């Protein structure tokens, strides 16, 4: 019985560390889960969202137009320079995570969004690769509504 219990604990620990060790290009300091939405995503859900978004950007599912393709190329090239806010929302009776991405200030630049860890940045739409958003559905693991 002790061996089975120990084996289950070891399996769970390995699973948790595997998820935690998956790296994305956005530094941990540039991520925040906001509590201002309809529900609050977990750290694990936010990490899974980033992984799914990275995969979506590397292999977009829709054909997309030339502008979208250009914006995706620029997003990938600048992936490490973003901040991201995760906000729990309900769309069509499903829980989704709205992921707002926006450029972090360069060294010496004024921080236009100094309160970004507490308030949603509202310019995350139609800002090209500087301000963009995407929804992540934790129930299906899919990305939806990509808006550069």
TORKOL-4160 file (C-alpha; in steps of 0.2 Angstrom, whole numbers, padded with zeros to 4 digits, m for minus):
148
<pt num="1" X="0000" Y="0000" Z="0000"/>
<pt num="2" X="0014" Y="0012" Z="0004"/>
<pt num="3" X="0023" Y="0008" Z="m0012"/>
<pt num="4" X="0007" Y="0012" Z="m0022"/>
<pt num="5" X="0004" Y="0029" Z="m0012"/>
<pt num="6" X="0022" Y="0034" Z="m0015"/>
<pt num="7" X="0021" Y="0030" Z="m0033"/>
<pt num="8" X="0005" Y="0040" Z="m0035"/>
<pt num="9" X="0014" Y="0055" Z="m0026"/>
<pt num="10" X="0029" Y="0053" Z="m0037"/>
<pt num="11" X="0019" Y="0053" Z="m0053"/>
<pt num="12" X="0009" Y="0069" Z="m0047"/>
<pt num="13" X="0025" Y="0078" Z="m0043"/>
<pt num="14" X="0033" Y="0073" Z="m0060"/>
<pt num="15" X="0017" Y="0079" Z="m0069"/>
<pt num="16" X="0017" Y="0096" Z="m0059"/>
<pt num="17" X="0036" Y="0099" Z="m0062"/>
<pt num="18" X="0034" Y="0095" Z="m0081"/>
<pt num="19" X="0021" Y="0108" Z="m0083"/>
<pt num="20" X="0031" Y="0120" Z="m0073"/>
<pt num="21" X="0047" Y="0117" Z="m0083"/>
<pt num="22" X="0039" Y="0121" Z="m0100"/>
<pt num="23" X="0046" Y="0137" Z="m0105"/>
<pt num="24" X="0037" Y="0151" Z="m0115"/>
<pt num="25" X="0046" Y="0167" Z="m0121"/>
<pt num="26" X="0037" Y="0178" Z="m0109"/>
<pt num="27" X="0046" Y="0181" Z="m0093"/>
<pt num="28" X="0036" Y="0176" Z="m0077"/>
<pt num="29" X="0038" Y="0195" Z="m0071"/>
<pt num="30" X="0028" Y="0200" Z="m0087"/>
<pt num="31" X="0013" Y="0189" Z="m0083"/>
<pt num="32" X="m0002" Y="0193" Z="m0071"/>
<pt num="33" X="m0019" Y="0184" Z="m0068"/>
<pt num="34" X="m0031" Y="0198" Z="m0065"/>
<pt num="35" X="m0046" Y="0195" Z="m0053"/>
<pt num="36" X="m0057" Y="0208" Z="m0061"/>
<pt num="37" X="m0066" Y="0196" Z="m0073"/>
<pt num="38" X="m0081" Y="0184" Z="m0071"/>
<pt num="39" X="m0069" Y="0171" Z="m0064"/>
<pt num="40" X="m0051" Y="0169" Z="m0059"/>
<pt num="41" X="m0040" Y="0157" Z="m0069"/>
<pt num="42" X="m0027" Y="0147" Z="m0060"/>
<pt num="43" X="m0008" Y="0148" Z="m0063"/>
<pt num="44" X="m0009" Y="0131" Z="m0071"/>
<pt num="45" X="m0023" Y="0137" Z="m0083"/>
<pt num="46" X="m0013" Y="0153" Z="m0087"/>
<pt num="47" X="0003" Y="0142" Z="m0091"/>
<pt num="48" X="m0007" Y="0131" Z="m0102"/>
<pt num="49" X="m0015" Y="0146" Z="m0111"/>
<pt num="50" X="0003" Y="0152" Z="m0115"/>
<pt num="51" X="0008" Y="0135" Z="m0122"/>
<pt num="52" X="m0007" Y="0134" Z="m0133"/>
<pt num="53" X="m0005" Y="0152" Z="m0139"/>
<pt num="54" X="0013" Y="0149" Z="m0143"/>
<pt num="55" X="0008" Y="0133" Z="m0153"/>
<pt num="56" X="m0006" Y="0143" Z="m0162"/>
<pt num="57" X="0006" Y="0156" Z="m0167"/>
<pt num="58" X="0018" Y="0144" Z="m0174"/>
<pt num="59" X="0005" Y="0134" Z="m0183"/>
<pt num="60" X="m0011" Y="0145" Z="m0185"/>
<pt num="61" X="m0026" Y="0135" Z="m0189"/>
<pt num="62" X="m0035" Y="0147" Z="m0201"/>
<pt num="63" X="m0028" Y="0153" Z="m0217"/>
<pt num="64" X="m0028" Y="0171" Z="m0211"/>
<pt num="65" X="m0025" Y="0186" Z="m0222"/>
<pt num="66" X="m0008" Y="0194" Z="m0226"/>
<pt num="67" X="m0009" Y="0207" Z="m0212"/>
<pt num="68" X="m0012" Y="0193" Z="m0199"/>
<pt num="69" X="0002" Y="0183" Z="m0206"/>
<pt num="70" X="0014" Y="0198" Z="m0205"/>
<pt num="71" X="0008" Y="0202" Z="m0187"/>
<pt num="72" X="0010" Y="0184" Z="m0182"/>
<pt num="73" X="0028" Y="0184" Z="m0189"/>
<pt num="74" X="0032" Y="0200" Z="m0179"/>
<pt num="75" X="0024" Y="0193" Z="m0163"/>
<pt num="76" X="0035" Y="0178" Z="m0164"/>
<pt num="77" X="0051" Y="0189" Z="m0167"/>
<pt num="78" X="0047" Y="0199" Z="m0152"/>
<pt num="79" X="0039" Y="0186" Z="m0141"/>
<pt num="80" X="0050" Y="0190" Z="m0126"/>
<pt num="81" X="0046" Y="0208" Z="m0125"/>
<pt num="82" X="0028" Y="0206" Z="m0121"/>
<pt num="83" X="0017" Y="0208" Z="m0105"/>
<pt num="84" X="0002" Y="0197" Z="m0103"/>
<pt num="85" X="m0014" Y="0199" Z="m0093"/>
<pt num="86" X="m0025" Y="0184" Z="m0090"/>
<pt num="87" X="m0044" Y="0188" Z="m0087"/>
<pt num="88" X="m0057" Y="0175" Z="m0084"/>
<pt num="89" X="m0073" Y="0178" Z="m0095"/>
<pt num="90" X="m0088" Y="0169" Z="m0100"/>
<pt num="91" X="m0093" Y="0169" Z="m0118"/>
<pt num="92" X="m0108" Y="0159" Z="m0125"/>
<pt num="93" X="m0109" Y="0150" Z="m0108"/>
<pt num="94" X="m0091" Y="0144" Z="m0108"/>
<pt num="95" X="m0077" Y="0149" Z="m0098"/>
<pt num="96" X="m0063" Y="0157" Z="m0108"/>
<pt num="97" X="m0047" Y="0166" Z="m0103"/>
<pt num="98" X="m0045" Y="0183" Z="m0112"/>
<pt num="99" X="m0026" Y="0185" Z="m0114"/>
<pt num="100" X="m0021" Y="0203" Z="m0117"/>
<pt num="101" X="m0003" Y="0205" Z="m0124"/>
<pt num="102" X="0006" Y="0222" Z="m0125"/>
<pt num="103" X="0024" Y="0228" Z="m0127"/>
<pt num="104" X="0034" Y="0230" Z="m0111"/>
<pt num="105" X="0043" Y="0247" Z="m0110"/>
<pt num="106" X="0061" Y="0247" Z="m0115"/>
<pt num="107" X="0075" Y="0251" Z="m0103"/>
<pt num="108" X="0073" Y="0270" Z="m0099"/>
<pt num="109" X="0056" Y="0271" Z="m0108"/>
<pt num="110" X="0041" Y="0278" Z="m0098"/>
<pt num="111" X="0030" Y="0264" Z="m0092"/>
<pt num="112" X="0013" Y="0269" Z="m0100"/>
<pt num="113" X="0004" Y="0255" Z="m0090"/>
<pt num="114" X="0012" Y="0256" Z="m0073"/>
<pt num="115" X="m0004" Y="0249" Z="m0065"/>
<pt num="116" X="m0005" Y="0234" Z="m0078"/>
<pt num="117" X="m0004" Y="0221" Z="m0064"/>
<pt num="118" X="m0021" Y="0228" Z="m0056"/>
<pt num="119" X="m0031" Y="0235" Z="m0071"/>
<pt num="120" X="m0034" Y="0228" Z="m0088"/>
<pt num="121" X="m0025" Y="0237" Z="m0102"/>
<pt num="122" X="m0039" Y="0242" Z="m0114"/>
<pt num="123" X="m0029" Y="0245" Z="m0130"/>
<pt num="124" X="m0026" Y="0227" Z="m0133"/>
<pt num="125" X="m0036" Y="0227" Z="m0149"/>
<pt num="126" X="m0032" Y="0232" Z="m0167"/>
<pt num="127" X="m0014" Y="0237" Z="m0161"/>
<pt num="128" X="m0005" Y="0225" Z="m0173"/>
<pt num="129" X="0009" Y="0216" Z="m0165"/>
<pt num="130" X="0011" Y="0229" Z="m0151"/>
<pt num="131" X="m0007" Y="0226" Z="m0144"/>
<pt num="132" X="m0016" Y="0210" Z="m0147"/>
<pt num="133" X="m0027" Y="0198" Z="m0139"/>
<pt num="134" X="m0033" Y="0180" Z="m0140"/>
<pt num="135" X="m0045" Y="0169" Z="m0130"/>
<pt num="136" X="m0040" Y="0152" Z="m0123"/>
<pt num="137" X="m0053" Y="0139" Z="m0119"/>
<pt num="138" X="m0047" Y="0129" Z="m0105"/>
<pt num="139" X="m0061" Y="0116" Z="m0108"/>
<pt num="140" X="m0055" Y="0112" Z="m0125"/>
<pt num="141" X="m0037" Y="0118" Z="m0125"/>
<pt num="142" X="m0040" Y="0129" Z="m0140"/>
<pt num="143" X="m0036" Y="0147" Z="m0145"/>
<pt num="144" X="m0050" Y="0158" Z="m0152"/>
<pt num="145" X="m0053" Y="0175" Z="m0157"/>
<pt num="146" X="m0035" Y="0181" Z="m0162"/>
<pt num="147" X="m0036" Y="0199" Z="m0164"/>
<pt num="148" X="m0019" Y="0208" Z="m0169"/>
